[in-house]
Amino acid sequence: TAEDVGEEYVDVQAQVANSRRLEQRLLELLAERTGDLDDVLAVERELARVRERIDRQEGRLRYLRDRVSMSTLTVTVHEPSPLVATYRGESVIGGAFRSMWRNFVLVVAGIIASLGFLVPLGGLAAVAWLAVRRLKRRV
């Protein structure tokens, strides 16, 4: 899959970067080394091994790059269901009147429910108004 290739591509890129750093360090050692011939040859052998590894890794990167560019991409698209109501044999006007009646009943029910709160509150307000009126007459 593309994810697997992408993951491997990043890993190989990191390996190439590490190998290049090692190659640079070996070149520095080779430039500094003036001692024994065996040591110089050992560093050169290691340098050759590292360069071979870099070539292999870069070849793998090219292969992965080509593989990604030639990958098959499968896309599945689902169309959402339409939001249109199914026809049940009723007219639009009939549905509008039915909706109007339902809303009217809900408003009347709301008014009746609010009367259960407003009537006692109105009674308390009337008692308070009468008490204030009597106090004003006495004063």
CNS distance restraints for C-alpha pairs under 8 A (distance, minus, plus):
assign (resid   1 and name CA) (resid   5 and name CA) 6.38 0.50 0.50
assign (resid   2 and name CA) (resid   6 and name CA) 5.95 0.50 0.50
assign (resid   2 and name CA) (resid  68 and name CA) 6.70 0.50 0.50
assign (resid   2 and name CA) (resid  71 and name CA) 7.48 0.50 0.50
assign (resid   3 and name CA) (resid   7 and name CA) 6.08 0.50 0.50
assign (resid   4 and name CA) (resid   8 and name CA) 6.23 0.50 0.50
assign (resid   5 and name CA) (resid   9 and name CA) 5.93 0.50 0.50
assign (resid   5 and name CA) (resid  64 and name CA) 6.59 0.50 0.50
assign (resid   5 and name CA) (resid  68 and name CA) 7.08 0.50 0.50
assign (resid   6 and name CA) (resid  10 and name CA) 6.29 0.50 0.50
assign (resid   7 and name CA) (resid  11 and name CA) 6.36 0.50 0.50
assign (resid   8 and name CA) (resid  12 and name CA) 6.11 0.50 0.50
assign (resid   9 and name CA) (resid  13 and name CA) 6.12 0.50 0.50
assign (resid   9 and name CA) (resid  61 and name CA) 6.33 0.50 0.50
assign (resid   9 and name CA) (resid  64 and name CA) 6.45 0.50 0.50
assign (resid   9 and name CA) (resid  65 and name CA) 7.88 0.50 0.50
assign (resid  10 and name CA) (resid  14 and name CA) 6.30 0.50 0.50
assign (resid  11 and name CA) (resid  15 and name CA) 6.31 0.50 0.50
assign (resid  12 and name CA) (resid  16 and name CA) 6.15 0.50 0.50
assign (resid  12 and name CA) (resid  57 and name CA) 6.37 0.50 0.50
assign (resid  12 and name CA) (resid  60 and name CA) 7.55 0.50 0.50
assign (resid  12 and name CA) (resid  61 and name CA) 6.69 0.50 0.50
assign (resid  13 and name CA) (resid  17 and name CA) 6.29 0.50 0.50
assign (resid  13 and name CA) (resid  57 and name CA) 7.97 0.50 0.50
assign (resid  13 and name CA) (resid  61 and name CA) 7.25 0.50 0.50
assign (resid  14 and name CA) (resid  18 and name CA) 6.25 0.50 0.50
assign (resid  15 and name CA) (resid  19 and name CA) 6.07 0.50 0.50
assign (resid  15 and name CA) (resid  57 and name CA) 7.46 0.50 0.50
assign (resid  16 and name CA) (resid  20 and name CA) 6.07 0.50 0.50
assign (resid  16 and name CA) (resid  54 and name CA) 5.92 0.50 0.50
assign (resid  16 and name CA) (resid  57 and name CA) 6.19 0.50 0.50
assign (resid  16 and name CA) (resid  58 and name CA) 7.08 0.50 0.50
assign (resid  17 and name CA) (resid  21 and name CA) 6.35 0.50 0.50
assign (resid  18 and name CA) (resid  22 and name CA) 6.30 0.50 0.50
assign (resid  19 and name CA) (resid  23 and name CA) 6.08 0.50 0.50
assign (resid  19 and name CA) (resid  50 and name CA) 6.47 0.50 0.50
assign (resid  19 and name CA) (resid  51 and name CA) 7.94 0.50 0.50
assign (resid  19 and name CA) (resid  53 and name CA) 7.52 0.50 0.50
assign (resid  19 and name CA) (resid  54 and name CA) 6.25 0.50 0.50
assign (resid  20 and name CA) (resid  24 and name CA) 6.15 0.50 0.50
assign (resid  20 and name CA) (resid  54 and name CA) 7.24 0.50 0.50
assign (resid  21 and name CA) (resid  25 and name CA) 6.25 0.50 0.50
assign (resid  22 and name CA) (resid  26 and name CA) 6.17 0.50 0.50
assign (resid  22 and name CA) (resid  50 and name CA) 7.51 0.50 0.50
assign (resid  23 and name CA) (resid  27 and name CA) 6.20 0.50 0.50
assign (resid  23 and name CA) (resid  47 and name CA) 6.21 0.50 0.50
assign (resid  23 and name CA) (resid  50 and name CA) 6.33 0.50 0.50
assign (resid  23 and name CA) (resid  51 and name CA) 7.08 0.50 0.50
assign (resid  24 and name CA) (resid  28 and name CA) 6.29 0.50 0.50
assign (resid  25 and name CA) (resid  29 and name CA) 6.23 0.50 0.50
assign (resid  26 and name CA) (resid  30 and name CA) 6.07 0.50 0.50
assign (resid  26 and name CA) (resid  43 and name CA) 6.64 0.50 0.50
assign (resid  26 and name CA) (resid  46 and name CA) 7.84 0.50 0.50
assign (resid  26 and name CA) (resid  47 and name CA) 6.22 0.50 0.50
assign (resid  27 and name CA) (resid  31 and name CA) 6.16 0.50 0.50
assign (resid  27 and name CA) (resid  47 and name CA) 7.58 0.50 0.50
assign (resid  28 and name CA) (resid  32 and name CA) 6.19 0.50 0.50
assign (resid  29 and name CA) (resid  33 and name CA) 5.81 0.50 0.50
assign (resid  29 and name CA) (resid  43 and name CA) 7.64 0.50 0.50
assign (resid  30 and name CA) (resid  40 and name CA) 6.60 0.50 0.50
assign (resid  30 and name CA) (resid  43 and name CA) 6.61 0.50 0.50
assign (resid  30 and name CA) (resid  44 and name CA) 7.52 0.50 0.50
assign (resid  33 and name CA) (resid  40 and name CA) 6.75 0.50 0.50
assign (resid  34 and name CA) (resid  40 and name CA) 7.86 0.50 0.50
assign (resid  35 and name CA) (resid  39 and name CA) 7.21 0.50 0.50
assign (resid  35 and name CA) (resid  40 and name CA) 7.50 0.50 0.50
assign (resid  36 and name CA) (resid  40 and name CA) 6.60 0.50 0.50
assign (resid  37 and name CA) (resid  41 and name CA) 6.13 0.50 0.50
assign (resid  38 and name CA) (resid  42 and name CA) 6.07 0.50 0.50
assign (resid  39 and name CA) (resid  43 and name CA) 6.26 0.50 0.50
assign (resid  40 and name CA) (resid  44 and name CA) 6.20 0.50 0.50
assign (resid  41 and name CA) (resid  45 and name CA) 6.08 0.50 0.50
assign (resid  42 and name CA) (resid  46 and name CA) 6.21 0.50 0.50
assign (resid  43 and name CA) (resid  47 and name CA) 6.03 0.50 0.50
assign (resid  44 and name CA) (resid  48 and name CA) 6.13 0.50 0.50
assign (resid  45 and name CA) (resid  49 and name CA) 6.24 0.50 0.50
assign (resid  46 and name CA) (resid  50 and name CA) 6.16 0.50 0.50
assign (resid  47 and name CA) (resid  51 and name CA) 6.13 0.50 0.50
assign (resid  48 and name CA) (resid  52 and name CA) 6.15 0.50 0.50
assign (resid  49 and name CA) (resid  53 and name CA) 6.29 0.50 0.50
assign (resid  50 and name CA) (resid  54 and name CA) 6.21 0.50 0.50
assign (resid  51 and name CA) (resid  55 and name CA) 6.21 0.50 0.50
assign (resid  52 and name CA) (resid  56 and name CA) 6.29 0.50 0.50
assign (resid  53 and name CA) (resid  57 and name CA) 6.11 0.50 0.50
assign (resid  54 and name CA) (resid  58 and name CA) 6.02 0.50 0.50
assign (resid  55 and name CA) (resid  59 and name CA) 6.10 0.50 0.50
assign (resid  56 and name CA) (resid  60 and name CA) 6.24 0.50 0.50
assign (resid  57 and name CA) (resid  61 and name CA) 6.24 0.50 0.50
assign (resid  58 and name CA) (resid  62 and name CA) 6.27 0.50 0.50
assign (resid  59 and name CA) (resid  63 and name CA) 6.22 0.50 0.50
assign (resid  60 and name CA) (resid  64 and name CA) 6.13 0.50 0.50
assign (resid  61 and name CA) (resid  65 and name CA) 6.05 0.50 0.50
assign (resid  62 and name CA) (resid  66 and name CA) 6.18 0.50 0.50
assign (resid  63 and name CA) (resid  67 and name CA) 6.03 0.50 0.50
assign (resid  64 and name CA) (resid  68 and name CA) 6.11 0.50 0.50
assign (resid  65 and name CA) (resid  69 and name CA) 6.31 0.50 0.50
assign (resid  66 and name CA) (resid  70 and name CA) 6.21 0.50 0.50
assign (resid  67 and name CA) (resid  71 and name CA) 5.98 0.50 0.50
assign (resid  90 and name CA) (resid  94 and name CA) 6.34 0.50 0.50
assign (resid  90 and name CA) (resid  95 and name CA) 6.83 0.50 0.50
assign (resid  91 and name CA) (resid  95 and name CA) 6.32 0.50 0.50
assign (resid  92 and name CA) (resid  96 and name CA) 6.20 0.50 0.50
assign (resid  93 and name CA) (resid  97 and name CA) 6.24 0.50 0.50
assign (resid  94 and name CA) (resid  98 and name CA) 6.15 0.50 0.50
assign (resid  95 and name CA) (resid  99 and name CA) 6.09 0.50 0.50
assign (resid  96 and name CA) (resid 100 and name CA) 6.07 0.50 0.50
assign (resid  97 and name CA) (resid 101 and name CA) 6.11 0.50 0.50
assign (resid  98 and name CA) (resid 102 and name CA) 6.23 0.50 0.50
assign (resid  99 and name CA) (resid 103 and name CA) 6.20 0.50 0.50
assign (resid 100 and name CA) (resid 104 and name CA) 6.16 0.50 0.50
assign (resid 101 and name CA) (resid 105 and name CA) 6.22 0.50 0.50
assign (resid 102 and name CA) (resid 106 and name CA) 6.29 0.50 0.50
assign (resid 103 and name CA) (resid 107 and name CA) 6.25 0.50 0.50
assign (resid 104 and name CA) (resid 108 and name CA) 6.29 0.50 0.50
assign (resid 105 and name CA) (resid 109 and name CA) 6.09 0.50 0.50
assign (resid 106 and name CA) (resid 110 and name CA) 6.12 0.50 0.50
assign (resid 107 and name CA) (resid 111 and name CA) 6.25 0.50 0.50
assign (resid 108 and name CA) (resid 112 and name CA) 6.22 0.50 0.50
assign (resid 109 and name CA) (resid 113 and name CA) 6.11 0.50 0.50
assign (resid 110 and name CA) (resid 114 and name CA) 6.12 0.50 0.50
assign (resid 111 and name CA) (resid 115 and name CA) 6.26 0.50 0.50
assign (resid 112 and name CA) (resid 116 and name CA) 6.95 0.50 0.50
assign (resid 113 and name CA) (resid 117 and name CA) 7.47 0.50 0.50
assign (resid 114 and name CA) (resid 118 and name CA) 6.12 0.50 0.50
assign (resid 115 and name CA) (resid 119 and name CA) 5.62 0.50 0.50
assign (resid 116 and name CA) (resid 120 and name CA) 7.26 0.50 0.50
assign (resid 117 and name CA) (resid 121 and name CA) 6.43 0.50 0.50
assign (resid 118 and name CA) (resid 122 and name CA) 5.84 0.50 0.50
assign (resid 119 and name CA) (resid 123 and name CA) 6.21 0.50 0.50
assign (resid 120 and name CA) (resid 124 and name CA) 6.33 0.50 0.50
assign (resid 121 and name CA) (resid 125 and name CA) 6.19 0.50 0.50
assign (resid 122 and name CA) (resid 126 and name CA) 6.12 0.50 0.50
assign (resid 123 and name CA) (resid 127 and name CA) 6.30 0.50 0.50
assign (resid 124 and name CA) (resid 128 and name CA) 6.17 0.50 0.50
assign (resid 125 and name CA) (resid 129 and name CA) 6.07 0.50 0.50
assign (resid 126 and name CA) (resid 130 and name CA) 6.18 0.50 0.50
assign (resid 127 and name CA) (resid 131 and name CA) 6.17 0.50 0.50
assign (resid 128 and name CA) (resid 132 and name CA) 6.21 0.50 0.50
assign (resid 129 and name CA) (resid 133 and name CA) 6.16 0.50 0.50
assign (resid 130 and name CA) (resid 134 and name CA) 6.23 0.50 0.50
assign (resid 131 and name CA) (resid 135 and name CA) 6.26 0.50 0.50
assign (resid 132 and name CA) (resid 136 and name CA) 6.26 0.50 0.50
assign (resid 133 and name CA) (resid 137 and name CA) 6.46 0.50 0.50
assign (resid 134 and name CA) (resid 138 and name CA) 6.48 0.50 0.50
assign (resid 135 and name CA) (resid 139 and name CA) 6.40 0.50 0.50
